[in-house]
């Protein structure tokens, strides 16, 4: 499909969406009656208009190399993707290639919504991707997704506030973070950091269990955190809150509040992706000037979390070979490197993780330094939350009971026991 034709098609799609009929016609893949070509419908999450030129060129190059295939690209707003793909899968009108994150993709993988990739890719083709990232798109021994772009959290820290607090080095572990939080509060009256306990928001707290050596579920899917180690993690967060070492709004606000407080100079540390530095520079140049980057804070395991995006091919596709070929093309080494550079993210291919990404140049900008720190963690990073059908439900169960302990409505022992019982009896 030519560029002007694709844009005309997308304009028509937007008008249909406004009329409330997008779901009814979405995911029509298969053959193009006029051209006789195979049509691959490709959904992404909120990548327009910033990356429109990138994907127009990517698709044009693929179509040139595969003249029997037309790719129709549809970009879906982030907040709408889950409901739209759920509706499309249920109605049998899913697109042919979809951009999702592993957590949500695994929910539908448990319902056999995606094409099993072990039957489509050789072991050599699978080995293109970082092993731990490939594993994150595996459920019950079956691979369901192509790893795509990644981000690993880094620790941004305010050197001016560190100096005021008398702290020489940023913390590298949660134990060190607790000590730093106390010292910062005593010397400056400010908070060390913000982390959200809102169940619908970020999973940073849930990931901390894994980093502190506490598995969330066992092989049978039952709660594995009702242990002395699990209680210690509940106690860690409860103590920080009850000792006024966390802002009160951690119980009610999400990660956006962490960025706001850091930009306002009210917190010393911010766990975020390297790309956040651009926004900080625009919104708070003085804070940006004082900001440096350190590796992600972790627990006794040393594990680092990575946030991943992947591509999945719905099992209902009419063009499985073309869909798989296109997904492999989007996620091959060269195209992953190209998109990583354009989007300030990281690739998920094994060949891409070399010195060019992990070593910042001598005249590196702050964001280049942050990206190098982020990339240096990839070899050991993994998606910490296991592929689980009810991952969000598990997060809510743990967060709700953890909040109860933090507020003093339950003891830590009661909160852990209640969370485990609620999960096991869901």
Order of alpha helices (4+ residues) and beta strands (2+ residues): alpha-alpha-beta-beta-alpha-beta-alpha-beta-alpha-alpha-alpha-beta-beta-beta-beta-alpha-alpha-alpha-alpha-alpha-beta-alpha-alpha-beta-beta-alpha-alpha-alpha-alpha-beta-alpha-alpha
